[in-house]
């Protein structure tokens, strides 16, 4: 009904106002001035422009129509656009520094810095790794494992009910995240999609040492070059 959609819209507005109020307080606390809050708002507008320039709707549509014949053109178009998006967001992020937690700023900065590396792997050989996701047998395999995938993410328990603050993870949450990663890795491996893991693990491995989960990442790093394709491609 229109009433329920209106109330959910007003809830979203209230939530947004609450977030902006907290950000403003953080700006003043960190810099002793309200001036940076205006820059923070400008940086959000800049970030939205970065995303608009990438055109996510067109990307989704083109990905939906992706075939072996079109994949060369698709990856030649979107891989450079992905790199531009990452550097554009990194540029807009600079103005937010006085208004966010130091750890959160650092994490976002590192995350954006790893995107080109993840893209190098994802885009290698006309998106060979990503194109596996379009393979009917692999898609069928993943569809059959939908319940198992849900079970993986249910390991997060209540953690998944709200946005996780990665700067303040508890040891329990760290263990849950480790379990989810392993669970998803096992599923993707069983559907012959182990290479996909190597792509999304690049940003995860870069960010985790900056979180309270740092102690649990030591054993993960042993597997860093488990798959030689990472070494081969980065050295290509």
N, C-alpha and C positions, 0 to 999 in steps of 0.2 A: 504494500500500500504506500501511498505518497507520504502519509504521516510517519511510517516507520523509516522510510528512506531519508526524510527530513531530519528525524531524530538522530539517525546514524551519522548524517552529515554534520549536525551540530556537535555531536560527540567528537568527531574528527577535528572540527574547528577548535573545540575546547582543548583537546589533546595537543594540537599544534601550538596553541597559545601558551600552554603549560611548558612545552619544550622550549619555545622561544624565550619565555620568562627565565627559565633555568640558564639558558645560554647567555642571556643578557647579564645575569648575576655573575656567571663565570667570567665574562669579559671584564666586568668591573673589578672582580676579585683578583684576576690575574694581572690586569694592566693599570688598575686604579682609575680607569677612565671609561666613559660610555661610548667613546668615539669608535672603538673597534667593533661595536655591535652593528653599526651601519656597514662596515666593511664585510662583516660576516654575512649580512643579508645580501650584499652585492655578490659575494662569492657563491651563494646558493643560486642566484639568478644566472651567474656565469656557468655553473655546473649544469643547470637545466639546459642552457644553450648548447653546451658540449654534447649532451645526450640527444637533444633535438637534431643536431647536425649529423649524428650517427644514424638516426632514423630507425629505431628499434622495430617499428611496425613493418617497414619494408624488409628489414633483415629477417624477421620471422617468416614473412611471406615468401621471400626468396629461398630461405632454408627449407620451407615446406615443399617447394618445387624442385629442390636440389636433385640432380641426377648425375651419373658418371660423366655424361656429356657436358653438363654445365658447371661441374665442380671447379674446373680450372678458372673460369671467369668469376665464379662466386668467391673463391678464396683470394684471387688477385684483387678483387674489389674490397672485401670486408677485412682482410688482415691488415692492410695499411690503415683502414678506417678505425680498426680496433686500437692500433698503436696511437693514432691521433687522439682518439677518445681518452686513452689513459694519460697522455701528456697534457691534454686540455684540462682534465679533472685535477691533475697534479698541480697545474698552474693556478687554477681557481682555489684550490685547497690552501695555498700559502696564506691567504687573507684570513683563514679561520683560526690560525694558530693561537692567538691570544684568548680565544673564546672557548677552547675545548681542553680536555685533560691532556697533559703532555703525552701520556702513554697512548691515548686514543689517536692523537695526531700522528705520532710516530708509526703506529700500526697501519694507519691508512696510507701514509707516505710509502712505507715499505711494500704494502699490498699493491699499490699502483705501479711501483717500480718493477715488480715481478711480472706484471701483465705482458710486456713485450717478450719476455723469456718463455712464458706459457704459450703465447701466440706463435713463437718460432716453432715450438714443438707441435702445436695443433695444426699449423698451416703447412708444415713440411710435406713436400711431395703432393701438392694440391689437396691438402687437408686429409691425407690418407687415414690418420687416426680418427678424426671426427666423422669421416664418411662411413666408418664402420657402423656408426649409430643408425645409418639409413638401411643397413642390410636387413632384409626381412627375417632371416633366421635369428639374428641377434635381437631384433626388436621383439620377436615372438618370445624368445627366452626371457627378456626383461619383463615383458607383460605377464608371463607366468609367475614371475617372482615378485609381483606387486605386494603381496602380503608379507613376504620376507623383508622387502625394503621398508615397509611400514614398521615392522618389528625392529629393524635397525634403528630407526629414528625414535621409536618409543623408548629406547634405552636412555634417551635424554630425560625421560620422566617429565617432571614439572618444568624442567629447564626450557623445554620447547614451548611453553605456554606464553612466554614473553620474550622480548628482544634480549639476547644475552649480552651482558657487558663484558667483553673479552678482557678488559683491564682488571676486572675483579672476579675472575673465575675461582671457584673453590676447588679443592683437590678432588672432591666427588664429581664435580662438573668436568674436570680435566679427564678423569678416568672414563666418564661417560662419552666424551668426545673421542677419546682414543678407541673405545669399543665401537662407536659408530663408524669411524674411519676404517677399522679392520673389517667390520661387518660388510660395508659397502664394497671394499676391495675384494672380499671373497665372492660376493655376488657378481661383480663385474668380471672377475677372472673366470667364473664358471660359465659366463655367457661370451667368452672370448673377447672381452673388452678391457683387458688389463692395461692396455696402453692409455686408455682414458684416465686411469688413476694417475699416471705420471704427469698428465697435464694439470689436473686440479691440485695435485700435491705440491706443485711448485709454489703457489702463493701460501698454501697452508704451512709448509715447512719454513717459509720465510717469516711468517707472522707469529707462529707458536712460541718461538724463543723469547718474544717480547711480552708474552702473557705469563700469568702465574703457573702455567703448565710447563714452564721451561725444563723442570726436572724430568718430566715424563717424555720430553722430546729427545733425550740423549739416545735412547735405544732406537727411536725412529730413524735417527740420522745414519745408523749403520746400513739401513736399506736404501740410502740415497741413490746409489748407483747400481741398484739391484738389476735394473733394466738398462742394458748397454746402449739402447737407442738414445737415451738422454745425452750420454757422453759423445756418441757419434755425431748427433745433430748439432750439439753446441760446439763441437770442434770442426764442423763442416764449413 
